[in-house]
Amino acid sequence: MAIEKWKITECVDCPLCGMNCADFLFWHKVYSKKTKQGNMKTKTGELSISSPAFRNEGDIPAKYTCDGEEISPPLKIGSFPEGTAFLALIMDDPDAPKGTFDHWLAWNIEPVSTIAENSNIGISGRNSAGKTGYHGPCPPSGSHRYYFRIYALSHRLEIAAGAGRRELEQAMAPFIISKGTLMGRYQRS
């Protein structure tokens, strides 16, 4: 969404959720900002994210859940667009009984192609369990989907450790230049 003094100048998908601007203009208040060089932010190709531990839409091994060691899985990131200064990561479960449950929030991650399992990366935010760091899948019933959302950012985020998802999304919205998603599933035995 490009907005100049709250006047819509063009309509594009929201960089946070991918929904059309007509649906989420008021909610996200997404706008374009000029960078320090004076150029408008531009979106490029999709950032890639995968894991050697499970395939996209496949089952997450128990090792990375509350039924195992509950350590973060290894991640591979690629297709960094020009201008990537930092990464941000959100892992969530949209199938949680009380609404989306945030499992992992991290930002100001150096743009690396590999994040090792059980890594402490960047600055950690507060997950829905009220803690910082990774909180493994632990669905109360049935199979749940877990989305690992990676964002390429053009600038460092100036928010404090322990911030929640809403604060993270608001801070990174003007600086997202690309994003990618990996989805895994988990069902307790």
N, C-alpha and C positions, 0 to 999 in steps of 0.2 A: 504494500500500500504506500503510495507516495502522497504525502499530504503537505501542503504549503500553507502555513497559518490556518490549519484545519480545513483547508479547501482541497477536495480530492482532485488530483491532477492525472492520475492513472489508476487502474484497478488491476491488482495482481494478487496472487495467493499470499496469505499470511505466512511470514517466515517461521513463526512458532508452531502453528498447528496445520498449515497447508489449506485451511478453509478459505473460501472466497471472501473478499473484503466486505461484501454486502452483508454477510452473516455475522462478522466479528469486528466490524469497524469500531463500534462503541466499546466492546469488551477489551480488546487488545490495545486500542489507540496506537496502532502501528504507524510509524512514519519513517521517512528517509531522512538521514542526517548527513551533512557534509563532513568529510574526513578532514584532517588537518591540512591536506593538500588541496582541499576545495573541490574534490571530485565527489560525485554522488555515489553512494554505496551501490554496488551491482551484484546480482546473484549470478553465480557461475554453475558449472556442472555439479552433480551430486557427489558428496563425500562418501567414500565407501567404508563400511565397518563390517567385520566378520569375526568369528572366533574359531580357533583350531579345536576347541572343546565341543562345539555343536554347530550344526548347519543352520542357516536361516530357516525359521519355522519348525526347527527340529526340537528334540527334547534336551533340556539342560541337565547335565549329569548331576546326580545327588550331591556330589562333592561340593558344589557351589551353592547348596541350599541349607535350610535349617536341619535337614536330615543327614547332613554330612559335615564337612569342615566349615561350611558357611564362609568361604573365601571368595573373593571376586574372580570371575573367569578371565582367562587371557583374551585380549582383543587385538585385532589387526585393523589399522586405519590407513586409508590411502586416498589418492586423487585429491590432494590438497590444492585448493585454488590459490592463485597468486594473491598475496596480501594476507595469508593466514598468519596471525601472530600468536594466537592461543586457541585452545579447544575448550569446550564445555561438554559435560556428559550428564544425561538424565536417564535413569533406569526406573521404569514404572510398571505397575500392574493395573490395567484398566478393568480387570475382572473382579477386583476386590469387592466384598459385599457392601462396604460403606462408601464406594466410589474409588477413584484412582488412588492407589497407594504408591508413594514414592519410595523406592528402595535405595537409590544412590544418586547424590547430587555432587558434582565436582566441577570446578572451573579454574581458569588460569593454568590449564594444563599445557605444557610445552607441546608443540606439534610433532609428536613422535609417531612412527609407524607401528610400534608394538607397545602394548601395555601388558606387562607380565601379570600372571595370576597373583592374587593377594597383594596387589600394589596399593600404596598410598599415593594418590596422584593429585596434583594441584592443590586447591583449597576445597575442603569438604563442606557441604551444606547439611542442613538438618533434614533427615528423612522422615517419613510418616510414623516411624517408631519413636521419634523424638531424639534420635541419636545422630551423630555424624558418622560418615563413612558408609561402607557397603552393608546392606541388610539383605541377606539371601532370600530367595523365594521360599514361601512357607504357606501355600494356600490352605485355607481351612477345609475346603472340599472341592472336588472336581479338578479339572485341568484349567490352569490359568496361563495367560499370555504375558510375557515379560519383554518390554521394549527397551532396547539400549539405543538412545538417541544421542548422536554425536553432532556437535556444531563447530564449524570453523568460524572463528571470530577475528575481526580486523584489529581489535584493541583489547588491552587488559581490562578486566572488570574491577571496579572499585567498590566491592561489597565485602562485608566482614564474613569471616568464617562462621559457619553455623546458620547462615541465612537460609530461608525456606525457598521453595520452588517459585512462588509468585515473585519474590524479590529477584531471584536469578533470572527468570524470564523477562521481567521488566528491564533489568540492567543489560541483558545481552541483545534484546530486540533490535536496537539500531546498528549493531555490529555484526550480525549474522551474515556471512557471505556464502555459506553452503551448509548443508546438513545431510545426514545419512541415518538409516535405521536398520537395526538387527533385531529380529524377534525370536525368542525361544519360548518353549512351553515347559511347564512342570506340573506334575500331579503326584501327590503323596500316595504311597502304597497303603 
